[in-house]
Amino acid sequence: MASWDIQPQGVQGQLKVVGTHAEDLGEALNTLLADIQEAAQAAGTAVPGTQATTSPNGLMAASGYKPVGPVAPDLLPKTATGPVAAALVEYVNGRKKGMKAMADRCQAAVWGAAKATNEYVQGDLEAAKNAQSAAHAVRLGALKDFGGKKK
């Protein structure tokens, strides 16, 4: 078995730094998505004015009428989506998987390092090794429920 030489205070300091950077990354992604949504709304459509909003089945309702019930959303007027908005939606959908993977990898690295260090401090090197392996494989479920010897 490999020998370990961990300084828990150093690990804690690095986890704080990584946590700050992960928060910054999360804020940047949230800002990106908000900006994309704003751009999609501002892009407009290729449909002339009054045709940009349509009622289902061409039915017109009295002014101020709001349908209720489980089918109400289907009875509300629909707004046309322009080509720029559609392209932006496609862009975000195409990158969702990568964005989630990036967030999961950051979370697994932080949790794995913290849990492996805690197990090391408690003297359970096998549990520390298992936590490190779970983090490397980005098994978040295993890290959430992970624990070594119970006292």
NORLINNOR-V123362 format. One record per backbone hydrogen bond with DSSP energy under -0.5 kcal/mol. CO is the residue of the C=O (numbers start at 1). NH is the residue of the N-H. E is the energy in kcal/mol with one decimal. If there is no record, write none. Layout:
{{CO/NH/E} {CO/NH/E}}
This chain:
{{6/8/-0.7} {7/10/-0.8} {7/11/-2.0} {8/12/-2.7} {9/13/-2.2} {10/14/-2.2} {11/15/-2.7} {12/16/-1.8} {13/17/-1.8} {14/18/-2.9} {15/19/-2.7} {16/20/-2.1} {17/21/-2.2} {18/22/-2.6} {19/23/-2.2} {20/24/-2.2} {21/25/-2.4} {22/26/-2.5} {23/27/-2.5} {24/28/-2.4} {25/29/-2.4} {26/30/-2.4} {27/31/-2.5} {28/32/-2.5} {29/33/-2.5} {30/34/-2.3} {31/35/-2.7} {32/36/-2.4} {33/37/-2.3} {34/38/-2.4} {35/39/-2.5} {36/40/-2.5} {37/41/-2.1} {38/42/-2.1} {39/43/-1.3} {41/44/-0.5} {44/82/-0.5} {48/51/-1.6} {48/52/-0.6} {49/52/-1.7} {50/53/-0.6} {52/80/-3.3} {54/78/-3.1} {55/58/-1.9} {56/59/-1.8} {62/65/-2.2} {69/72/-1.4} {71/74/-1.0} {71/75/-0.8} {72/75/-1.4} {72/76/-0.8} {73/76/-0.6} {78/54/-2.6} {82/86/-2.3} {83/87/-2.0} {84/88/-2.3} {85/89/-2.3} {86/90/-2.2} {87/91/-2.3} {88/92/-2.4} {89/93/-2.7} {90/94/-2.0} {91/95/-0.9} {92/95/-0.9} {92/96/-1.1} {95/99/-2.4} {96/100/-2.6} {97/101/-2.3} {98/102/-2.1} {99/103/-2.1} {100/104/-2.8} {101/105/-2.4} {102/106/-2.1} {103/107/-2.4} {104/108/-2.8} {105/109/-2.3} {106/110/-2.2} {107/111/-2.7} {108/112/-2.8} {109/113/-2.1} {110/114/-2.4} {111/115/-3.0} {112/116/-2.7} {113/117/-2.1} {114/118/-2.4} {115/119/-2.4} {116/120/-2.2} {117/121/-2.6} {118/122/-1.8} {119/124/-2.5} {120/123/-1.3} {123/125/-1.1} {124/128/-1.9} {125/129/-2.4} {126/130/-2.2} {127/131/-2.3} {128/132/-2.2} {129/133/-2.3} {130/134/-2.4} {131/135/-2.1} {132/136/-2.1} {133/137/-1.9} {134/139/-2.6} {135/138/-1.2} {138/140/-1.1} {139/143/-1.7} {140/144/-2.3} {141/145/-1.6}}
